[in-house]
Amino acid sequence: MGEPSGEMAADIRVNLDRVRERITAAARRANRTPEEVTLVVVTKTHPPEVVRQVLACGVRHVGENRLGELEAKRQQVERIVPDDLPAPIWHMVGHVQSRKAARAVQVADMIESVDSRKLARRLDRLAAEAGRRVPVLLQVNVSGEESKYGWSASAWEENSDEREAMRAWVAAVLDCRQLEVQGLMTMAPWTADEGAVRAVFQSLRRLGDWLRDEFPPSDWRHLSMGMSDDYEIAIEEGATLVRIGRAILGPRIEA
């Protein structure tokens, strides 16, 4: 991964401005304020200097798909970010294997991809050993695609068995006292069918509302949904976190 050029740095600023304008427009279309939406810039495969560039543009939240890359990049960024820039808040947005949970607890400020009881319990135990509470989101698979991680929730509204399984899973995660559950995360299908994408985001929003009623003491403030191709639809449907990489940084850098 090489150093970004001055031209690339200028492109990042221009792209960020464009994305922020679209976030604002999408929020207003939904009678929301732009402040309700947090931008997470996903820097997968891009070098640490790119993180410094986005921080210089006012970004606070940075996401990574791979745990190893998050570990290495966080250390490198800490060495190059000047004191007058705020430290990034690191989101782990990719799948976390249970055997790598200890590493995730050490380096992620938020884990958006808790998708099983096994992972939740392991994170809980390791967080207790580390003496910290870990903010997490529960990843659900609303689209029903086999290629996607997440607790199965494609038929939660019409299928009582799936709904009861969801309730039991969420209750088990909420029993993990070192995990601070803050909401839900999902991914929409890769399709040009806007209706299919919107339906997934609407279902996640309704799921969050249902869980708020089922578990009233809990905090369901976040819906993390929407990426470079569909973040405007996600915001219109209630997203509070959008995970955007390519629309800001351009194509991923191949190793």
DRENDO-1510 file (C-alpha; in Angstrom, 1 decimal, always signed):
<recs>
REC; n; res; u; v; w
REC; 1; MET; +0.0; +0.0; +0.0 .
REC; 2; GLY; +1.7; +3.2; -1.2 .
REC; 3; GLU; +1.5; +6.8; -0.1 .
REC; 4; PRO; -1.4; +8.8; -1.6 .
REC; 5; SER; -0.5; +11.6; -4.0 .
REC; 6; GLY; -1.5; +15.2; -3.5 .
REC; 7; GLU; -4.0; +14.8; -6.3 .
REC; 8; MET; -5.6; +11.9; -4.4 .
REC; 9; ALA; -5.8; +14.0; -1.2 .
REC; 10; ALA; -7.6; +16.6; -3.1 .
REC; 11; ASP; -10.0; +14.0; -4.5 .
REC; 12; ILE; -10.7; +12.7; -1.0 .
REC; 13; ARG; -11.8; +16.2; +0.1 .
REC; 14; VAL; -13.9; +16.7; -3.0 .
REC; 15; ASN; -15.5; +13.3; -2.6 .
REC; 16; LEU; -16.1; +13.8; +1.1 .
REC; 17; ASP; -17.8; +17.1; +0.4 .
REC; 18; ARG; -20.0; +15.5; -2.2 .
REC; 19; VAL; -21.0; +12.6; +0.1 .
REC; 20; ARG; -21.8; +15.0; +3.0 .
REC; 21; GLU; -24.0; +17.0; +0.7 .
REC; 22; ARG; -25.9; +13.9; -0.3 .
REC; 23; ILE; -26.2; +12.8; +3.3 .
REC; 24; THR; -27.7; +16.2; +4.1 .
REC; 25; ALA; -30.1; +16.0; +1.2 .
REC; 26; ALA; -31.2; +12.5; +2.0 .
REC; 27; ALA; -31.8; +13.3; +5.7 .
REC; 28; ARG; -33.9; +16.3; +4.8 .
REC; 29; ARG; -36.0; +14.3; +2.4 .
REC; 30; ALA; -36.8; +12.1; +5.4 .
REC; 31; ASN; -37.5; +15.1; +7.7 .
REC; 32; ARG; -34.3; +14.3; +9.6 .
REC; 33; THR; -31.3; +16.4; +10.4 .
REC; 34; PRO; -27.9; +15.5; +9.0 .
REC; 35; GLU; -26.5; +15.4; +12.6 .
REC; 36; GLU; -28.5; +12.2; +13.1 .
REC; 37; VAL; -26.3; +10.4; +10.6 .
REC; 38; THR; -22.7; +9.4; +11.4 .
REC; 39; LEU; -20.3; +8.8; +8.5 .
REC; 40; VAL; -17.9; +5.9; +9.0 .
REC; 41; VAL; -15.2; +6.0; +6.3 .
REC; 42; VAL; -14.1; +2.5; +5.5 .
REC; 43; THR; -10.4; +2.5; +4.6 .
REC; 44; LYS; -10.0; -1.1; +3.6 .
REC; 45; THR; -6.7; -1.6; +1.7 .
REC; 46; HIS; -5.9; +2.1; +1.8 .
REC; 47; PRO; -2.7; +3.2; +3.6 .
REC; 48; PRO; -2.5; +4.9; +7.0 .
REC; 49; GLU; -1.8; +8.3; +5.3 .
REC; 50; VAL; -5.4; +8.1; +3.8 .
REC; 51; VAL; -6.7; +7.9; +7.4 .
REC; 52; ARG; -4.7; +11.0; +8.3 .
REC; 53; GLN; -6.2; +12.7; +5.2 .
REC; 54; VAL; -9.8; +11.9; +6.2 .
REC; 55; LEU; -9.2; +13.0; +9.8 .
REC; 56; ALA; -7.9; +16.3; +8.5 .
REC; 57; CYS; -11.2; +16.7; +6.7 .
REC; 58; GLY; -13.1; +16.3; +9.9 .
REC; 59; VAL; -13.9; +12.6; +9.9 .
REC; 60; ARG; -13.9; +10.9; +13.3 .
REC; 61; HIS; -15.1; +7.4; +12.6 .
REC; 62; VAL; -13.0; +5.0; +10.5 .
REC; 63; GLY; -14.0; +1.4; +9.6 .
REC; 64; GLU; -12.1; -1.7; +8.7 .
REC; 65; ASN; -13.3; -5.0; +7.3 .
REC; 66; ARG; -10.3; -7.1; +8.4 .
REC; 67; LEU; -9.0; -7.4; +11.9 .
REC; 68; GLY; -5.4; -7.7; +10.9 .
REC; 69; GLU; -5.5; -4.6; +8.9 .
REC; 70; LEU; -7.2; -2.7; +11.7 .
REC; 71; GLU; -4.5; -3.8; +14.2 .
REC; 72; ALA; -1.6; -2.7; +11.9 .
REC; 73; LYS; -3.2; +0.5; +10.7 .
REC; 74; ARG; -4.2; +1.7; +14.1 .
REC; 75; GLN; -0.7; +1.5; +15.3 .
REC; 76; GLN; +0.6; +3.2; +12.2 .
REC; 77; VAL; -2.0; +6.0; +12.4 .
REC; 78; GLU; -1.2; +6.7; +16.0 .
REC; 79; ARG; +2.4; +7.5; +14.9 .
REC; 80; ILE; +1.5; +9.8; +12.1 .
REC; 81; VAL; -1.6; +11.7; +13.2 .
REC; 82; PRO; -0.6; +15.2; +14.6 .
REC; 83; ASP; -1.7; +16.2; +18.1 .
REC; 84; ASP; -4.1; +18.8; +16.7 .
REC; 85; LEU; -6.2; +16.1; +15.0 .
REC; 86; PRO; -8.6; +14.0; +17.1 .
REC; 87; ALA; -7.9; +10.3; +17.4 .
REC; 88; PRO; -10.1; +8.2; +15.1 .
REC; 89; ILE; -12.8; +6.0; +16.5 .
REC; 90; TRP; -12.2; +2.6; +15.0 .
REC; 91; HIS; -15.2; +0.5; +13.9 .
REC; 92; MET; -14.7; -3.2; +13.1 .
REC; 93; VAL; -17.3; -3.7; +10.4 .
REC; 94; GLY; -16.3; -7.1; +9.0 .
REC; 95; HIS; -16.8; -10.6; +10.3 .
REC; 96; VAL; -15.0; -11.5; +13.5 .
REC; 97; GLN; -14.0; -15.1; +14.1 .
REC; 98; SER; -14.5; -16.2; +17.7 .
REC; 99; ARG; -10.8; -17.3; +17.9 .
REC; 100; LYS; -9.8; -13.7; +17.0 .
REC; 101; ALA; -12.2; -12.1; +19.6 .
REC; 102; ALA; -9.4; -11.1; +21.9 .
REC; 103; ARG; -7.7; -9.1; +19.2 .
REC; 104; ALA; -11.0; -7.3; +18.4 .
REC; 105; VAL; -11.5; -6.4; +22.0 .
REC; 106; GLN; -8.0; -4.8; +22.1 .
REC; 107; VAL; -8.2; -2.7; +19.0 .
REC; 108; ALA; -11.8; -1.9; +18.0 .
REC; 109; ASP; -13.7; +1.0; +19.6 .
REC; 110; MET; -16.9; -0.5; +18.3 .
REC; 111; ILE; -17.6; -3.9; +16.9 .
REC; 112; GLU; -20.5; -3.7; +14.4 .
REC; 113; SER; -20.6; -7.4; +13.5 .
REC; 114; VAL; -21.7; -9.5; +16.5 .
REC; 115; ASP; -23.5; -12.2; +14.7 .
REC; 116; SER; -23.7; -15.2; +17.1 .
REC; 117; ARG; -24.1; -16.2; +20.8 .
REC; 118; LYS; -20.7; -17.8; +20.7 .
REC; 119; LEU; -19.0; -14.6; +19.6 .
REC; 120; ALA; -20.9; -12.5; +22.0 .
REC; 121; ARG; -20.1; -14.6; +25.0 .
REC; 122; ARG; -16.4; -14.8; +24.1 .
REC; 123; LEU; -16.2; -11.0; +23.6 .
REC; 124; ASP; -18.0; -10.5; +26.9 .
REC; 125; ARG; -15.5; -12.7; +28.8 .
REC; 126; LEU; -12.5; -11.1; +27.1 .
REC; 127; ALA; -13.8; -7.6; +27.7 .
REC; 128; ALA; -14.2; -8.4; +31.4 .
REC; 129; GLU; -10.5; -9.6; +31.5 .
REC; 130; ALA; -9.5; -6.4; +29.7 .
REC; 131; GLY; -11.5; -4.3; +32.1 .
REC; 132; ARG; -13.6; -2.5; +29.5 .
REC; 133; ARG; -17.1; -2.4; +28.1 .
REC; 134; VAL; -17.3; -2.8; +24.3 .
REC; 135; PRO; -19.9; -1.0; +22.2 .
REC; 136; VAL; -21.4; -3.4; +19.8 .
REC; 137; LEU; -24.0; -3.7; +17.1 .
REC; 138; LEU; -25.9; -7.0; +16.3 .
REC; 139; GLN; -25.4; -8.0; +12.7 .
REC; 140; VAL; -28.6; -9.4; +11.2 .
REC; 141; ASN; -29.1; -10.9; +7.7 .
REC; 142; VAL; -32.3; -9.3; +6.6 .
REC; 143; SER; -31.8; -10.0; +2.9 .
REC; 144; GLY; -31.6; -13.8; +3.4 .
REC; 145; GLU; -28.5; -14.1; +1.2 .
REC; 146; GLU; -26.3; -17.1; +2.0 .
REC; 147; SER; -23.2; -15.1; +1.2 .
REC; 148; LYS; -23.8; -12.6; +4.0 .
REC; 149; TYR; -23.0; -13.0; +7.7 .
REC; 150; GLY; -25.5; -12.2; +10.4 .
REC; 151; TRP; -28.3; -13.7; +12.4 .
REC; 152; SER; -31.1; -14.9; +10.2 .
REC; 153; ALA; -33.9; -12.3; +10.0 .
REC; 154; SER; -35.2; -12.5; +6.5 .
REC; 155; ALA; -38.7; -13.7; +7.7 .
REC; 156; TRP; -38.8; -12.3; +11.2 .
REC; 157; GLU; -42.0; -10.4; +10.6 .
REC; 158; GLU; -44.2; -13.2; +9.3 .
REC; 159; ASN; -42.5; -16.2; +10.8 .
REC; 160; SER; -43.1; -16.6; +14.6 .
REC; 161; ASP; -40.4; -19.2; +15.0 .
REC; 162; GLU; -37.8; -16.9; +13.5 .
REC; 163; ARG; -39.1; -14.1; +15.7 .
REC; 164; GLU; -38.8; -16.1; +18.8 .
REC; 165; ALA; -35.3; -17.2; +17.8 .
REC; 166; MET; -34.4; -13.6; +17.4 .
REC; 167; ARG; -35.8; -12.7; +20.8 .
REC; 168; ALA; -33.9; -15.5; +22.5 .
REC; 169; TRP; -30.6; -14.5; +20.7 .
REC; 170; VAL; -30.9; -10.9; +21.6 .
REC; 171; ALA; -31.8; -11.7; +25.2 .
REC; 172; ALA; -28.6; -13.9; +25.4 .
REC; 173; VAL; -26.4; -11.0; +24.1 .
REC; 174; LEU; -28.0; -8.5; +26.4 .
REC; 175; ASP; -27.0; -10.8; +29.3 .
REC; 176; CYS; -23.4; -10.1; +28.3 .
REC; 177; ARG; -22.7; -7.3; +30.8 .
REC; 178; GLN; -19.4; -6.2; +29.2 .
REC; 179; LEU; -21.1; -5.6; +25.8 .
REC; 180; GLU; -22.9; -2.3; +25.3 .
REC; 181; VAL; -25.5; -3.2; +22.7 .
REC; 182; GLN; -26.3; +0.0; +20.8 .
REC; 183; GLY; -28.3; -1.3; +17.8 .
REC; 184; LEU; -28.3; -3.3; +14.6 .
REC; 185; MET; -26.3; -3.6; +11.5 .
REC; 186; THR; -27.1; -5.1; +8.1 .
REC; 187; MET; -26.1; -5.2; +4.4 .
REC; 188; ALA; -28.5; -4.8; +1.5 .
REC; 189; PRO; -28.3; -7.1; -1.5 .
REC; 190; TRP; -26.1; -6.0; -4.5 .
REC; 191; THR; -28.8; -5.1; -6.9 .
REC; 192; ALA; -30.0; -2.3; -9.1 .
REC; 193; ASP; -33.5; -2.9; -7.7 .
REC; 194; GLU; -34.0; +0.1; -5.4 .
REC; 195; GLY; -37.2; -1.5; -4.1 .
REC; 196; ALA; -35.4; -4.6; -2.9 .
REC; 197; VAL; -32.7; -2.5; -1.2 .
REC; 198; ARG; -35.3; -0.2; +0.4 .
REC; 199; ALA; -37.3; -3.2; +1.7 .
REC; 200; VAL; -34.2; -4.5; +3.6 .
REC; 201; PHE; -33.6; -1.2; +5.2 .
REC; 202; GLN; -37.2; -0.8; +6.2 .
REC; 203; SER; -37.3; -4.3; +7.7 .
REC; 204; LEU; -34.2; -3.5; +9.8 .
REC; 205; ARG; -35.8; -0.3; +11.0 .
REC; 206; ARG; -39.0; -2.2; +12.0 .
REC; 207; LEU; -36.8; -4.8; +13.7 .
REC; 208; GLY; -35.1; -2.1; +15.8 .
REC; 209; ASP; -38.5; -0.7; +16.8 .
REC; 210; TRP; -39.7; -4.2; +17.8 .
REC; 211; LEU; -36.7; -4.9; +19.9 .
REC; 212; ARG; -37.1; -1.5; +21.6 .
REC; 213; ASP; -40.5; -2.6; +22.6 .
REC; 214; GLU; -39.4; -6.1; +23.6 .
REC; 215; PHE; -36.4; -5.0; +25.6 .
REC; 216; PRO; -37.3; -1.5; +26.8 .
REC; 217; PRO; -34.3; -0.9; +29.2 .
REC; 218; SER; -31.9; -1.5; +26.3 .
REC; 219; ASP; -30.4; +1.1; +23.9 .
REC; 220; TRP; -31.3; +0.6; +20.2 .
REC; 221; ARG; -30.1; +4.0; +19.1 .
REC; 222; HIS; -28.2; +2.9; +16.0 .
REC; 223; LEU; -29.1; +1.4; +12.6 .
REC; 224; SER; -25.9; +0.8; +10.7 .
REC; 225; MET; -26.9; +0.3; +7.1 .
REC; 226; GLY; -26.0; +1.8; +3.7 .
REC; 227; MET; -22.7; +1.8; +1.8 .
REC; 228; SER; -21.3; +3.6; -1.3 .
REC; 229; ASP; -24.1; +2.5; -3.6 .
REC; 230; ASP; -27.1; +2.8; -1.3 .
REC; 231; TYR; -26.4; +5.1; +1.6 .
REC; 232; GLU; -28.9; +7.7; +0.5 .
REC; 233; ILE; -31.7; +5.1; +0.5 .
REC; 234; ALA; -30.5; +3.9; +3.9 .
REC; 235; ILE; -30.7; +7.4; +5.4 .
REC; 236; GLU; -34.2; +7.9; +4.0 .
REC; 237; GLU; -35.1; +4.7; +5.9 .
REC; 238; GLY; -33.6; +5.6; +9.2 .
REC; 239; ALA; -29.8; +4.8; +9.1 .
REC; 240; THR; -27.8; +6.5; +11.9 .
REC; 241; LEU; -24.5; +5.0; +10.7 .
REC; 242; VAL; -23.4; +4.7; +7.0 .
REC; 243; ARG; -20.3; +2.8; +6.0 .
REC; 244; ILE; -18.7; +4.4; +3.0 .
REC; 245; GLY; -15.4; +3.6; +1.3 .
REC; 246; ARG; -15.3; +3.7; -2.5 .
REC; 247; ALA; -17.5; +6.8; -2.9 .
REC; 248; ILE; -14.9; +8.7; -0.9 .
REC; 249; LEU; -11.6; +7.0; -1.4 .
REC; 250; GLY; -12.0; +5.5; -4.9 .
REC; 251; PRO; -11.4; +1.8; -5.8 .
REC; 252; ARG; -9.7; -0.4; -3.3 .
REC; 253; ILE; -5.9; -0.7; -3.6 .
REC; 254; GLU; -4.9; -4.2; -4.6 .
REC; 255; ALA; -2.0; -5.7; -2.7 .
</recs>
